[in-house]
């Protein structure tokens, strides 16, 4: 979290600190405050921001597993493209092409 937001030499900085994601004042210099707010990290979980454009702060963070985090990415689709493709009998690749062109709505009920 700190590396991504505070260290310009971090490989991930451009996607976090570089686009304005910050760590709340309470957490930035105090692991104890972070721990008091977030508690123990459950096994197999890591910190996630609920709003991807929001900061790391108590009201915007939670512990989640990788599968849940993958659904909460900036590049995640707001629809289940695989299910739509299967339902309509078209390939996922074709459904993706339609989605990117803004023409998928023709195939959605």
Wavefront OBJ file of the C-alpha trace (Angstrom):
o trace
v 0.000 0.000 0.000
v 2.673 2.485 0.998
v 4.996 1.547 -1.844
v 2.280 1.827 -4.461
v 1.071 5.185 -3.160
v 4.216 6.889 -1.874
v 7.224 5.561 -3.790
v 7.536 6.899 -7.368
v 10.104 4.172 -8.150
v 7.531 1.436 -7.431
v 6.372 -0.411 -10.560
v 2.749 0.106 -9.461
v 3.061 3.778 -8.505
v 1.525 5.012 -11.783
v -1.718 3.148 -10.981
v -1.922 4.362 -7.383
v 0.014 7.386 -6.138
v 0.563 8.528 -9.696
v -3.164 8.893 -10.228
v -3.809 10.520 -6.876
v -4.584 7.567 -4.577
v -3.506 8.490 -1.045
v -3.278 6.850 2.356
v -5.225 8.558 5.125
v -3.188 10.579 7.625
v -4.178 8.185 10.409
v -2.543 5.225 8.643
v 0.370 6.711 6.752
v 2.703 6.927 9.753
v 1.100 4.496 12.184
v 0.776 0.777 11.685
v -0.920 0.652 15.088
v -3.701 2.941 13.833
v -4.047 0.868 10.662
v -4.249 -2.304 12.736
v -6.770 -0.774 15.135
v -9.031 0.075 12.191
v -8.549 -3.033 10.053
v -7.642 -5.778 12.524
v -5.968 -9.052 11.555
v -5.769 -9.932 7.886
v -7.705 -13.180 7.373
v -5.716 -15.956 5.724
v -5.808 -15.716 1.930
v -7.012 -12.112 1.985
v -5.457 -8.721 1.310
v -6.580 -5.138 1.550
v -8.984 -3.818 -1.060
v -10.358 -0.358 -1.715
v -14.129 -0.534 -2.172
v -14.047 2.459 -4.521
v -11.063 2.009 -6.851
v -10.754 5.741 -7.259
v -10.881 6.356 -3.513
v -8.087 6.517 -0.996
v -6.828 3.979 1.490
v -8.924 4.908 4.533
v -11.124 3.019 7.009
v -14.399 3.765 5.237
v -13.041 2.600 1.855
v -11.047 -0.510 2.782
v -11.809 -4.127 3.611
v -10.101 -7.514 3.635
v -11.064 -9.661 0.631
v -9.800 -12.673 -1.260
v -8.202 -12.519 -4.717
v -11.369 -13.641 -6.522
v -13.406 -10.797 -5.049
v -10.637 -8.321 -5.764
v -10.481 -9.377 -9.398
v -14.130 -8.354 -9.763
v -13.365 -4.917 -8.320
v -10.786 -3.701 -10.814
v -10.859 -0.672 -13.072
v -10.756 -2.955 -16.110
v -13.502 -5.328 -14.907
v -16.617 -5.515 -17.012
v -19.893 -4.390 -15.435
v -21.600 -7.446 -16.973
v -20.995 -11.207 -17.139
v -19.738 -11.376 -20.701
v -19.134 -15.130 -20.590
v -22.721 -15.807 -19.543
v -24.115 -13.512 -22.242
v -21.977 -15.179 -24.906
v -23.099 -18.654 -23.824
v -26.740 -17.590 -23.619
v -26.659 -16.085 -27.101
v -24.575 -18.850 -28.669
v -21.713 -16.564 -29.632
v -18.055 -16.879 -28.764
v -16.594 -14.931 -25.887
v -14.150 -13.330 -28.328
v -17.035 -12.105 -30.518
v -18.972 -10.878 -27.469
v -15.866 -8.966 -26.339
v -15.524 -7.355 -29.786
v -19.194 -6.329 -29.704
v -18.796 -4.936 -26.195
v -15.735 -2.880 -27.167
v -17.653 -1.442 -30.163
v -20.664 -0.617 -28.003
v -22.868 -3.070 -29.895
v -23.386 -5.794 -27.305
v -26.748 -4.373 -26.230
v -28.233 -5.936 -29.377
v -27.475 -9.327 -27.813
v -28.624 -8.614 -24.276
v -32.220 -9.264 -23.224
l 1 2 3 4 5 6 7 8 9 10 11 12 13 14 15 16 17 18 19 20 21 22 23 24 25 26 27 28 29 30 31 32 33 34 35 36 37 38 39 40 41 42 43 44 45 46 47 48 49 50 51 52 53 54 55 56 57 58 59 60 61 62 63 64 65 66 67 68 69 70 71 72 73 74 75 76 77 78 79 80 81 82 83 84 85 86 87 88 89 90 91 92 93 94 95 96 97 98 99 100 101 102 103 104 105 106 107 108 109
